[in-house]
Amino acid sequence: MGSPRRGPSHGVSTRRLPAEWEPQSAVMLTWPHAGTDWIDQLAAVEAVYMDIATRIAVYEPVLIVCNDAASCSDVGERLLAAGVRADRLRLVQAPSDDTWTRDHGPLTIIDADHRIRLIDFRFNGWGGKFTAEQDDRITAQVHAAGGFGDVPLESSRLVLEGGAIETDGLGTALIVRRTLIDPARNPAWDQQAVTAELGDRLGLTRIHWLEHGWLSGDDTDGHIDTLARFCDPETIVHAVCPDPADPDQAALEQLAVELRALRRPDGRPYRLVPLRQPAPIHDETGQRLPAGYANFLIINGAILLPVYQDPADALAIATLGRLFSDRRIEPVDCRALIRQGGSLHCISMQLAAAPG
C-alpha cells in the first residue's frame, strides 16, 4: 500500500456517519456455511441466524449474503417458510471466508445532498489473524450484483472494521486506538493520517481515542462494540465486571476511568451507564469466550440483545429497556455465536436510510 493522504480533513464536514438508532433501510448478514469455522456447530449457529433474521424482518428488510447459489435458494426457502415476508428479504451471492459482517460490511454515510453513500474499508482478518481475502471483496461484489440498489459505493485503503468504531451521529466517535492504529492493520498510517481519512470519508470531527478495555478471548484487540456504546449523544453504556478476581475487571475499570474523563462538545461529561458482564463462559478446551451485552444491535423499533442464559441477562434487559424506552427489547440466545469469539452486533451491519 502506498502512503496515505496526510492532509487535513474538510474544515466543514460535507458528510455524516449516522448513529445506529437512526432510520435504517436494512440489516446485512453473511450466512454461515460449511467452509467457515462454524462447520462443527453449523446447525446450531444457523438456528441463531434464522432467529435473528426473522426478528429483523419484522421491523425492516434483511439483506443476506450467501456463499453460493444453492445456499441462496436454501436460506430463502427456509426464511419464507418461517414467515418472513418476501418484500423484507434480499438474497445476494458472494463467497465468504467467515461471517463477521460488522467488520467486512460497508459503513453508510449521509452526504451534503442528504443522500446515502456506502464506504468500503479494507478488512484483513483483524491484522492478519485469519484468512479474509474473500470477505474483503464482499461489499464490492454485493454492490456489483445490485444488492444495495443504486446507492453509490466508494472505497478506502484504510483497514477499518465496523466493530472498531462507535458514533453519536453528530461527528463524534469512540475508538480503541490499538484496533486501528496498528502496524498489522495499517502499517503506513499514523494517527494524523487515520484521523484525516475518517474525517474525509465519514465526516468525523471528534475522535475519543481510548487506550483500555478488553474481554478475554477477543480476537479483535478490543473492538469498541464489545465495550462501550452510545445510546444517545449524551449517554454511553459500558461493560463492567464487579468481580476483582476476574482477569477482565481491571481493564474494564480502566476503561470506565477513561470514559469518565471524556467530554461532550459542550464540555459536559457523558452520562455513563454500567452494563454488568455475565459470568465467565468457556469453550470445551477451557478457553474464555468474550461474552457481553454491549454487543447489542439497534434496529428500527427494537433492540436485539445477546443473552447467555445467565442471571445478568435480566439486568441487561432492564438496563437497555430504560435507555431505549421507545424500542422493544428482543433477547436472542447467543451462546452458539460466542463460541467463535463474537456475538450479535459482530455478525450484522445496519444500512442507514436516506433522510426524509
N, C-alpha and C positions, 0 to 999 in steps of 0.2 A: 504494500500500500504506500502511495506517495504521501508527502507531508500534507496534513490537513490545513484548511484555511485557518489563519490566526488573527484575522481582522475582527473588530468588534461587531457584535450583533446590532440589529437595527435599533436606532435610538428610540423610535416609537414602534412597538410591535404591530405588524400587519396581520398577525395570525394568533390563534389562541388554542391551547390544549384544553378541551373541556374537562370538567370534573366527571367522575363516573356516575354521579347522581343526576346528571343532565339527560335530556331525552336521547334515547338510543334507537337506531334503525334495525339492529340485530345483534346477536352474540355469536361469535365464531368458535367452533370446536374442531379439533383434529381428532378423528376417531381412532381408537386403538386397534391394532391388528397383530397378526402372528409374527411379524417381523420386528416388533418392538420389544422392549424389556418387559412388557405385560404378559408375555407368552405363558408364563407359569400360572397366571391367575386371570386369564383373558375373560372367562365367563363372568367372574365376579366384578371385574372392573367395567366390562361392558354394561352390566346391570346398573352400575353407578352412572355411567354416561347416559343410559336410557332414562334414568330418573331425572338427571339434570336437564337433559334436552327437552323432555316432556314438560318439566316445570317452566323452563324458559319460554317455551312455545305458548303457554297460557297468556303471557304478557307481551311477547314480541317475537319476530321471526328468529329462527336459529339457522345459521349457515354452517354446514358440516362438511369438512374436508375428508374425503375417503381415499384410501391408498390406491384403489383400483376400481374398475367398473363393477366387478362383482360385489365389492363392499358397498358401493353406492346403491346398488339395487337392493341388497340385503338390508342395509341400515334404513333405507327409505321405506321399505315394506314393513319393517318392524315398528317404526315410529308411527306410520299411518295406522297400523293395526292397534297401536297403543292409544290412538285417539288424537294424535297431532294433526291439526288442520293442514291441508295441502298448501294453502297460501302462507303458512308460517314455516315452511320447510324448504330450504335450499340445499342442494347437494352438489358438490364440485369434486372432481377427481384430481388428486395431486399426490405423488409418492411422498412418504414421510419416514424419517428415522425414528421419531418419537411423537409425543402428543402434547407437549407443553406449549399450547397456543399463545399463552400470555407472553412468551419470550420470542416466538418466531412470527407472531401475527403483526399486523400493522397498527400504528397509532393514528388516530383520527384527529385532524385539526380543523378549525373553522377559520377561513381566510378573511381578508378585508372586505370581500364582497358577500360575506355571510354564506359562503358555500363550503362544503366539506371537502377535504383532501385527505389522502392516505399517505403516510410516511413509512417507507420500508427501510428499517435499520438493519444492519448486519447481525447475524446470530452465529456464534462459533462454539456452541455447546458449553457455555459458561467458562470460557477461557481454555477451550480445547480438552475439557474433561471427558466429553462424549462426542461421538460422531454426529455431525449436524449439517452436512452438505446439502442433503435433500430438504431438510427443514428450512434452511436459509433461502431456498428457492420458492417456498410455498406461496408466499404473498404475491410474488410476481406471476406465478402460474395461475393462481386463483383470479387475479386481476385480468390476465390474458384470456381466461375462459369466461369472463363476464360475471364472475361470482360477486363482484362488488358493484355491479351495474355500471353506470357511466361515471362513477367517481374517479377523478384523476389520481394517479399514483406517482410519487416521486421517491427517489432512493437516496440514502445517505451511506457514506463509507464508515460511519461510526458504528461500532458494536454497542448496541443498547438493547437490553431485554426489557420487555414491558413491566415485568415484576420488580425492576430496579428503580422505577420512578412512580411517585405519587404526587398528584397535583390538587390544588384547591380550585382549579378552573379560572383563577384570576392572575395567573402568571407566576405563582409560587410553586416550588416543587421540593419534596423531601427525597434525598438520595443518600444511601450509604456509600461513602466515597470509594471504597475498595471494589464495589461491584461495577464501577465504570472507569475510574482512574486506575487502570490495571494493565501491566505490561503483557499479560496473557490475552487480554481483550483488545486493548487499544495501545499498542507499543509506541506509536508515533505521535500520540496525542497527550499534551499536558492539560492541566485543569483549565487554563485560559482558552485553549482551543476547543475543549469539550463544551465549556460554558458558551462560547460563541456559536457553536453548532446547535446547541439546544435552544439558544435564543433565535437563531435563524430559522430552524426547522419547526420548532414547537411554540415559539413566542414566549418562552420563559424569560422572566425579568428578575426573579429572585430564586436562588437555589440554596436551601439549607443543607450543607454538606455534613453528614453525620459520620462519626468515627466508630460508634459502638452499636451493639445489638447483634445477637447470634442465637440460633437454635441448633442444638446438637443434631447431627445427621444431615444438615443443609448443604447441598452441593453448589448453591448459588453464591456463596460467600457473604450472605446476609441481605437478600432481597428485602426491600422496604415493605413489600406487600405481605410479608410474614411477621412484621414487627410493629408497624405504625401506619395508620390510615386516617386521612381526612374524612370526617363525617359531614362537615360543612366548613366554610372558610375560617371559622373560629375554633373548631373542635377537632382534636386528634385523639383517637383511641389507640392504645398501645398495649402490647403484651407485657404482662408482669408475672413473676414467679415468686410466691411467698415463702418457698422452702429454701432456707440458707444452705442446705446440704445439696441442693440441686445444682449441677455444674452450669446451668443456664442462668442462674439467678443473678450473678454478678454482672454479666454483660447486659442483661435486661435492665438492671438498676442503673448502670452507667448510661444506657440509652435514655432512661427516664430523666436523669440529670441533664443530659443534653437537650431534651425536649423542653424541660422547664426553663432553660435559658433562651429558647427561641422567642422571637418577637414577630408579631404580625406587622403589616406595612404601617399601621397607625401607631406602632410602638408598644402596644399592649401584649401581654403574654397570651398564649393559646390556652383554651380550656382543655385540660388533659383528663382523659377518662381511662382508668386501668381496665384491662381485659385479662382476667386470670387464665393462665395456661392450664390445660388438662394435665392429669398425672402422666408421667413418662410412659410412652408406648415404645416397645421394642419389637424388632422382627425376630424370626426364628433363630438367627445367629447371635442375638443379643445386641444388635446394633440399635442405638436410639434413633427414633424417627422424629422428624421436625413437625409434629402435630401442633396446631394452634388455631385460634379463632379469628385472628386478624386477616386470614385469607378468605374473607367473605367476598361475594360478588353482588354488586348493586345492579339491579335491572329496573326496567320500567314497572313501578308498582310493587316491587318486592326486594328482599334481601335473601340470597341463597347463602346459608350459613353452614360451614362444615361442622359436623359434630362427630363424636367418637365414643358414644356410649359411656360417658364419664359424668360424674356429678357436676363438674364445672360446665357441662353443656347448658344446663338450665340458667346458670348465671350469665353465660354469653347471650342466650336468647333474650333474657330480660334486659341486659345492657343495650343490645342493639335495638330492641323494641322501643326503649326510651329515646334513643338517639335518632331513630328513623320512625317516628310515630305515624308517618303518612304512608308507610310501606308495610306489607305483610312479611313477617319473618318466616322463611321456609327452611327448616333444618334438613340437612342432607347428610346421611351417614357416609363419611369419607374414610373409613378405616381401610378400605381396599386401596384408595388412591394414595394414602400416606405411605404405603409400603414401598413406593418408588420415590419417596422424598418430596412430594408436592401435594397440594390439596386443591380446593375448588377454584380459587382465583387463578392458580397456576395453569389450569387446563383450559381457561376461557379467555376470550378477548372481546370486549364490547366495542361496537361500531357506533359512533355518535351519529345522531340525526341532524340534518340541516336545520338551522333556526327557523322558526315560523312555520 
